[in-house]
Amino acid sequence: MPSSGAGSTGKTATAVQMATRQKHPAKTNLQSAPLPNAHIFDVRSFLEKNLTSRKTVNFQKNAVIFSTGDPAANVLFIEKGIVRLSVTSSKGKTAVVAILDAGNFCGIWCLAGQPRRASTATAMAPTTARVIPKDEILRLLRTNPAFSEYFILFLLKRNMQIGQQVIDLLFDPSEKRLIRALLFLAQFGERTGDDTTLSRVPQEMLAEMIGSTRTHVNAFMTKLKRMGFVEYDRGFLRIHRTPLMSLL
């Protein structure tokens, strides 16, 4: 009987231990899974702590950061400002392929073996960029799973944006593409209630963003101004966001 009781007590203790482990699964998983959520990964702090190269470069508005054909030997992390990526055809026609704000990586295709830049990067506002040698960022991707997870998510989001731009160019009329471009730019301006004010935005650039002509952009911007969706003068562009969104 005593031996039977000891065995029963042993089984009870085992059951309690199992129940305790099941009661706190989050703690166990947290200890065994060092990867942080890619959505909350602090990439700025990570780069500051782990990069051996600490070179940063400041660019004035409209300064060229790199040009098509330049050697692609590094990646730039935008710490402050806005960068426009554009390409120019052999006939001289320019198209904007992306606009990147602070927290984005620029010049990433060198990581896939691209020897020279395929686009031109221009600062749309005073910009500060951290210069990361290609070999160093590849080292971080190989040795740090958390950063690798974050970077993969970043690439997927970038590809989704590019895919959406292609769909817009194929199926949306130029007027709707212009509205989308204005709403996209609105996130970089100074907000006052429902309005966003930007410093002068050239209509040539808007034409490059939507794959149209300056004449067409000018005609539609005039129409939007007359209808009260935007206001613009030589020094500013004010976008009334909610009314403009109603046109989509």
C-alpha positions in Angstrom: 0.0 0.0 0.0 2.7 2.5 0.8 4.5 1.8 -2.4 1.2 2.2 -4.2 0.6 5.6 -2.5 4.1 6.8 -3.5 3.4 5.9 -7.0 0.1 7.8 -6.9 1.9 10.8 -5.5 4.5 10.6 -8.2 1.8 10.6 -10.9 0.1 13.5 -9.2 3.3 15.5 -9.1 3.9 14.8 -12.8 0.4 15.9 -13.7 0.9 19.1 -11.7 4.2 19.8 -13.5 2.6 19.2 -16.9 -0.3 21.5 -16.0 2.1 24.2 -14.9 4.0 24.0 -18.1 0.7 24.2 -20.1 -0.4 27.1 -18.0 2.5 29.3 -19.0 3.2 28.4 -22.7 4.0 32.0 -23.6 7.0 32.1 -21.3 8.4 28.8 -22.7 7.9 29.9 -26.3 9.4 33.3 -25.6 12.6 31.7 -24.2 12.9 29.3 -27.2 12.1 31.8 -29.9 14.6 34.8 -30.0 13.2 36.3 -33.1 11.2 39.6 -32.5 8.2 40.4 -34.5 9.4 41.9 -37.8 6.6 44.5 -37.6 8.1 46.0 -34.4 11.8 45.5 -35.2 13.7 48.7 -34.4 15.9 48.8 -37.5 17.4 52.2 -36.6 18.7 51.0 -33.2 19.9 47.7 -34.7 22.0 49.4 -37.4 23.4 51.9 -34.9 24.6 49.0 -32.6 25.7 46.5 -35.2 27.3 48.4 -38.1 31.0 48.9 -38.1 30.7 51.5 -40.8 29.1 54.7 -39.4 29.3 56.9 -42.4 26.3 59.3 -43.0 25.9 61.8 -45.8 23.6 64.9 -45.9 22.0 65.9 -49.2 20.3 69.2 -50.0 16.9 69.3 -51.7 17.2 68.3 -55.4 20.7 66.9 -54.9 21.5 63.7 -56.9 22.4 60.9 -54.4 23.5 58.5 -57.2 22.9 58.3 -60.9 22.1 55.5 -63.4 25.3 53.7 -64.3 27.2 54.5 -61.1 28.9 51.6 -59.4 26.6 49.8 -57.0 28.8 49.1 -54.0 26.6 50.0 -51.1 23.1 50.3 -49.7 21.7 53.5 -48.2 19.4 53.7 -45.2 17.3 56.9 -45.3 17.4 58.3 -41.8 15.7 61.6 -42.7 14.1 63.1 -45.8 12.5 61.8 -49.0 14.2 60.2 -52.0 12.9 59.8 -55.5 14.0 56.9 -57.7 13.6 57.5 -61.5 14.7 56.0 -64.8 15.2 57.7 -68.1 14.7 56.0 -71.5 17.0 56.3 -74.4 14.6 58.8 -75.9 14.9 61.0 -72.8 11.6 60.2 -71.2 11.8 60.0 -67.4 9.6 57.9 -65.1 9.4 57.9 -61.3 9.6 54.3 -60.1 9.5 54.9 -56.3 9.4 57.6 -53.6 11.1 56.5 -50.3 10.8 58.2 -47.0 12.8 57.8 -43.7 13.2 54.2 -42.6 13.6 52.9 -46.1 16.6 51.2 -47.8 17.8 52.6 -51.1 20.0 50.9 -53.7 19.2 47.4 -52.5 19.6 45.7 -55.9 23.4 45.6 -55.5 22.7 42.8 -52.9 21.4 40.6 -55.9 24.6 41.2 -57.8 23.7 44.4 -59.7 27.1 45.9 -60.6 25.8 49.4 -61.5 22.8 51.5 -60.5 19.7 51.0 -62.7 18.0 54.2 -61.5 18.8 57.7 -60.3 18.1 58.7 -56.7 17.3 62.4 -56.0 16.6 64.0 -52.7 13.1 65.6 -52.7 13.9 67.3 -49.3 17.0 67.8 -47.1 18.0 64.2 -46.6 20.4 62.2 -44.4 21.4 58.7 -45.5 23.5 56.1 -43.8 25.9 54.4 -46.2 26.2 50.7 -45.7 28.8 48.7 -47.7 27.3 45.8 -49.5 29.5 43.2 -47.8 28.5 44.5 -44.4 24.8 44.3 -44.9 25.2 40.8 -46.4 27.0 39.8 -43.2 24.2 41.1 -41.0 21.6 39.2 -43.1 23.6 36.0 -42.8 24.3 36.2 -39.1 21.2 37.9 -37.6 17.9 36.1 -38.1 15.8 39.0 -36.7 17.3 41.5 -39.2 17.0 38.9 -42.0 13.3 38.5 -41.2 12.7 42.2 -41.1 14.5 42.7 -44.4 12.5 40.0 -46.2 9.3 41.6 -45.0 10.6 45.0 -46.3 11.4 43.5 -49.7 7.9 41.9 -49.9 6.2 45.2 -49.2 8.4 46.9 -51.8 7.4 44.3 -54.4 3.7 44.7 -53.5 3.9 48.4 -54.0 5.7 48.1 -57.4 3.1 45.5 -58.4 0.3 47.9 -57.5 1.9 50.7 -59.5 2.1 48.4 -62.6 -1.6 47.5 -62.2 -2.5 51.2 -61.9 -0.5 52.1 -65.0 -2.2 49.3 -67.0 -5.8 49.8 -65.9 -6.4 53.2 -64.3 -6.9 56.4 -66.3 -4.2 59.1 -65.9 -6.6 61.3 -63.9 -7.1 58.5 -61.2 -3.3 57.9 -61.2 -2.8 61.6 -60.5 -5.2 61.5 -57.6 -3.4 58.5 -56.1 0.0 60.3 -56.6 -1.3 63.4 -54.8 -2.7 61.3 -51.9 0.6 59.5 -51.7 2.6 62.7 -51.5 0.2 64.1 -48.9 1.7 61.7 -46.3 5.0 63.7 -46.5 3.5 67.2 -46.0 2.6 69.4 -43.1 -0.9 68.4 -41.8 -3.5 70.8 -40.5 -6.7 69.0 -39.8 -7.8 67.2 -43.0 -5.4 69.3 -45.2 -1.8 68.7 -46.1 0.5 71.4 -47.4 3.6 70.6 -49.4 6.4 72.8 -50.7 6.3 73.3 -54.4 5.7 70.1 -56.3 6.7 70.4 -60.0 4.1 69.2 -62.4 6.9 67.6 -64.4 7.5 65.3 -61.5 3.8 64.5 -61.2 3.8 63.6 -64.9 6.8 61.3 -64.3 5.0 59.6 -61.4 1.9 58.7 -63.4 3.4 58.2 -66.9 1.7 61.1 -68.5 2.6 64.6 -69.9 3.0 67.9 -68.1 0.2 69.4 -70.3 -2.2 66.7 -69.2 -1.3 67.1 -65.6 -1.6 70.9 -65.8 -5.1 70.6 -67.3 -6.3 68.1 -64.6 -4.7 70.0 -61.7 -6.5 73.2 -62.9 -9.8 71.2 -62.8 -9.1 69.9 -59.3 -8.3 73.4 -58.2 -11.5 74.8 -59.7 -13.5 72.1 -57.9 -11.8 72.9 -54.6 -9.9 69.6 -54.1 -6.5 71.2 -54.2 -4.9 74.7 -53.9 -1.6 75.6 -55.3 0.6 78.5 -56.1 4.3 78.9 -56.9 5.4 78.1 -53.3 3.0 75.5 -52.1 0.5 72.7 -52.8 -2.4 72.2 -50.4 -4.3 68.9 -50.7 -7.7 68.4 -49.2 -7.4 64.7 -48.5 -10.9 63.4 -47.7 -12.6 65.2 -50.6 -9.9 64.1 -53.0 -10.2 60.5 -51.8 -13.9 60.6 -52.8 -12.9 60.8 -56.4 -11.3 57.3 -56.4 
